[in-house]
Each structure stands twice: as structure tokens, then as C-alpha cells.
């Protein structure tokens, strides 16, 4: 049984990850912006008020885990936001908001929880291939692309920072998942459901070792270009 912490578990992919981990017997703490009665009723430990843009909120969450003497085996940072934009009418406050959540959020959270990680711990940061420089063939989506490219760099930097402590870090792409986040996403795609994405991401993290850490991996198991 592993001790897992899932950030952003109010709904969607993170909610599915928390539920699946709990169902297989892991000890799960679900960090939510508001809360989640369904997860709590199932026996998952739920912390509300975890706003990844707030240093105070993240530090209070870390302190609460410390008081419970939680030693994190696997940390999933899933909290994110997607807002569409158009060149010529860019909202720079919205770009900053997405950057705060998608890029600084995982950095702030992992830094706050660093003392609860140990040799052999795993950190998965759910980002997106939309943030891949090599994969950008269409442009657009400035705020989301910029923030997710930065999130990829956060994951890569944390790999170098935490690797010497035996902590393995992976950037994760969930695929095209049918959630509230993607309902207005442009283009014609075949979407998968959150449960399928969650199962793939959990599998990636289960197989994460020092040898394959520091990479960018699709939920289907393939590796992506930065």
C-alpha cells in the first residue's frame, strides 16, 4: 500500500486518480480547491481550500500533512486550467492567471511538500502536449501553451533538483480527456473518459524509476518530445 497525495481532486482526472488509488488500497489524501463529498464518503481523506496560487493555502496544507506525519510515496499534481484566447485580443491578466495555476502551482506545491518526500518517492506533474515546442504545429492558445510549456520546464527542473535525493519526477500528458476543462477546446478529437486517463497515468507512475524519470510521458505509455 502506497501513500498518495492528489492535488486538484475536486473533479475530472484528479478525482478519478484519487478514487482509483483508494479502491486498490492506497492511502489517499485528496487536495481540493473546495472539497469533494463523494471522495470523503468513500473514505478518502479530503482537504478543502487548497488553492495552488496561494502560498498560505499550500503551506497550511503541507503543515496539516506534517501534523499527520504523512510520508508521501506518490504525489500527483493535476490542478490546472484552460482558457481559450485569440491573438489581437489577448487578456494578459488571464494569461497570468493560467500561468499561476498551471506553471507556478506545481512548483509552489512540490516545494511546500518537499520535506514530506523521501528516497523512492515519485512526483507526477500533469501537463499537456500542447506545451510541447516540438509538437506545436498550429499556434494559438497562447495562455495555455505558454503556461504548459513552463510546467514542462518545472517538471524537468524538479527532476534535476530532487533526483539526487532519490525522488523520481515525471511530466504527464493525460490525452484528450472529456472534462469541463476541454469542453470548449477547438478541433475535432476523439476524447477518452477521465477514468481511462487516470488508469494510464497511474500505470505510468507505478512504472516510474530512476532510469525513466525526467521525461514527458503520454497516458498511453509513449514518450513525448519537449
N, C-alpha and C positions, 0 to 999 in steps of 0.2 A: 504493500500500500504506500503510495506516494502522498506527500503533502503539496497541494497545488493551490496557487492563487491566480484568479482570473479577473482581469481589470476590464470593466466596461460591460458587465454581465446583465444589464437591465433587460436586454432583448437581443435578438439576432444571433450571430455566430458565437459570441462570447457566452450568451445564455445557454446555447446548445453544448458548448465545450464544458461548461460547469456542470450541466446535467449529466452528460455522458461520463465525465470523470467520476462524479458521485455514484452513478449507477454501477460502475465497475469496481467500486470500493475505495477510491481515493478519498482522502480528507481534503475537502474543497472549501476555500474561502472565496466568495464572490463579491468583488468590489463593484458597487453600482453608484451611478450618479444620484438616483432616487432610492431605489430598493427593488426587491422582487419577492412578492408574497409566494409565488409558485415555487421558487427555489427554496425559500425558507421552510415552506410546508413539507418539502421533500427531505429536509434535514441538512441542507447546505447552510453553512454559516454565511450570512449576508451582512455586508457593511454598506449602509447608505451614506450619501453625502461625499462620496469620493470623486471630487472634481479634479481631473488631471491638469487643469490650468491653474489650480490654486496650490501654492506651496504649503500653505497652512493645512489645507484639507489632506494633502498627500502625506505630510509629516504626522498628522494626527492618526491617519490610517496605519502608518508604519509603527507609531508608538503603541497603538492598540494591538497590533500583531506581536510586538515585542513583549507587551504585558502578558499575552497568552503564551509566550515562549514558542512562537511558531518558527520553525526552521523550514524554509521554503526549498522544496525539491525541484518544483517546476513553476515558473512564472509565465503566464500568458498575458501580454499586453495587447488588448484588442480594441480599446476605446478609440473611436475615430469619427470623422465627419466628412461628408462630401457635399459641396455646393457648386453648382454649375455657374460659369461666367463666360463673358464674351469680350474679346479684345475690342477696345474702343469705348467700353462702358464698365471697366473693371472697378470693383469696390475694394479698395485697399484695406479697409477695416475688416472686410470679410476674408481677405487673403490672410491677414494677420491672425484672425480667429482660427482659421483652418490650420495655420502653421503652429499656433499654440497647442491645439489639440493633437494634431497628427504627428508633429515632429518633437516639440518640446515636452508633450505629455509623456511619451515613453521614457525620454531621458530623465525627466523630473522624477518619475515613479521608480525607475530602476535605481537611480541614485539614492532615493529615500529608503529603499528596501535593501540596499547593498549589504548591510550588516546581518541581514536575515538569510542571506545566501551562503552557501558553503561549497567546499570542494565536491564536485559532482553535480551541483545544481545546474538547471537548464533555464534559459530565458528565451522566449519566443516573442518577437515583435511582429504583429500582424500589420503589414503594409500593403502595397499593391504594385503590380507590374506597370500600372500607369505611371509610377515614379521611376521606371527604368529609362535611362537615357538611350540605351541601345534599342529599346522596344518602341520608342516614340516615333511613329510614322505618320501621325495625323495632326499633332499640335493641339491647341485648345486646352480647356480645363486648367487654366493657369494655377489657380489656388491649390487644387487637388494635386496636380503634377508636382508643383514646387514643394509642397509640404510632404508628399510621399517620397520624393527624391531625398529630401532632408532626413526623413525617417529611416530610409535605407542607410544613409551615412551614419546615423545614430547607431543602428544595429552593428554596422561594421566597426565603428569606433569602440563600442562596448565589447565586441569580440576581442579586440586587442587589449582593452583595459582589464577585462575580467578573466580572460583566458589563462594568464599566469596563476590565477587563484584556483584553476580547475573548473571554472564556470563556463559552460558552453552556450553560445548565443547564436540564434538563427533568425534571419528575416523571413517572413512567411507571407505568401500570396494565397488567399483563400479560393481564388477562381471567381467566376461571375456568379454571385450568390444573390438570390431573390430576397432582399431585405428592404426595410424602409430606407436604408442608405442609398440603394441603387435604383429605386423605383423611377427616378427621372433621368437615369443615365442614358446618354444618346447612343443610338445604334441598335442593330438587330442582333441579339445574342441569345444563345441557349443557356438559360440560367439553371443552376443547381440549387438545392434547398440548404438551409443552414445546417441541418443535421449531417448532410453529406460532406459539406466543407469542414465542419467540426471534426468529423471522424478522420478526414485526411490530415488535418493539422495535428491532431493528437498523435496519429501514426508517425508523422514527421518528427515530432518531439520525442516520442518513445525511442526512435532510432537515432537520435542526435548523440554524437560522440565528439571527442576532441578532433577526430580525423575529418569529420564533415561539418564542423562548426564554422561560423563566419561566412556562410553562404546565403543565397537567396533562393528559397525553395517554394515551388507550387504545391498546393494541397494534394495534387495527383502524384507527388513524389519527384517530379522532374526539377532540375535546377534552372534558374533564370539568369540572364545577363543583368548586370547592374546598369 
